[in-house]
């Protein structure tokens, strides 16, 4: 029998109540703590399965389905990946990362919805504008953009991962224009255009009062101070990283599977929880990517984890160019025709969580774990409880 390892839910059950009593939290953060602590416990209810051969019973508790829960999201991820697999084209794919400077962290923290939206827009517009220029490609690109807000140490580190097919549609839509083997837009050009677009949008948002200046960002309420921040940011080189192109569609899917539905800290990175402190593994990219152990006070651990609870309704995966939602199907059909690529097969069978678990782990939850012959059938439903999880 396997022993369950330490989970983020354990930390929340041990220290979450105290943290909420000593900190004023937005409703979405309180809800995330409650959901993660209750996930797969009697609090959310569940059901009892019974083997039709030997009578063995098994209790399964419901998941919270909060997108920030380290234990949830596998089914949603697999369904999303299957949809993306049908959209992959037989061309190279590139991976571009746009990162905001640390100078903006205080402003981002109190304006997450606005600033993350501007980050998406600036990154996508940079790629699409430069892709349309003849000296780079002269074509309409397709972009899948994924928002991440954290670094390995759980501190704020807003950045967007962009997956870009190696080529695009000509302006009249009659030709596929292939890119060079290596990425077709110089990183230095990407960085400067991205910096200009983002700061211009931030200035407009500030002037129209869409951006609030409170907490650590309160000094920026003075226009002179805000302008000094802009001047300083215009003088810096912003980090835009173009990674090596993917080897093929399979590598693209593997990457997307790791990154798209990731949360700030997965359970397997936790090491121990003792004496009011929490330890977890992290990689120090500034020290040759070495794996290290970081130990934080429980309150500080929860503070950092909650930094990455996104505003309600904020979409963290977005599509642009010929992959935009409105015309994606038509554009992809045209791309396949121009590339002489076959259309994807229509999947007849529904993707259930049982099937996903079987494919990922080899565990068939429908087979009786006791006699290994019978089938586990739903016997009865367990109603949710109103007390805190043990």
Buried (B, 14 or more C-beta within 10 A) or exposed (E): EEEEEBBBBBBBBBBBEEBBEEEEBEEBBBBBBBBBBBBBBBBBEBBBBBBBBEEBEBEBBBBBEBBBBBBBBBBBBBBBBBEBBEBBBEBBBBBBBBBBBEEBBBBBBBBBEBBBBBBBBBBBBBBBEBBBEEEBBBBBBBBBBBBBBBBBBBEBBBBBBBBBBBBBBBEEBEBBBBBEEEBBBEEEBBBBBBBBBBBEBBBEBBEEEBBBBEEEBEEBEEEEEBEEBBEEBEEEEBBBBBEEBBEEBEEBBEBBBEBBBBBBBEBEBBBEBEEEEBBBBBBEEEEEEEEEEBEBEBBBBBBBBBBBBBEEEEEBBBBBBBBBEEEBEEBBEBBBEBBEBEEBEEEEEEBEBBBBBBEEEEEBBBBBEBEEEBEBEEBEEBEEEEEEBE
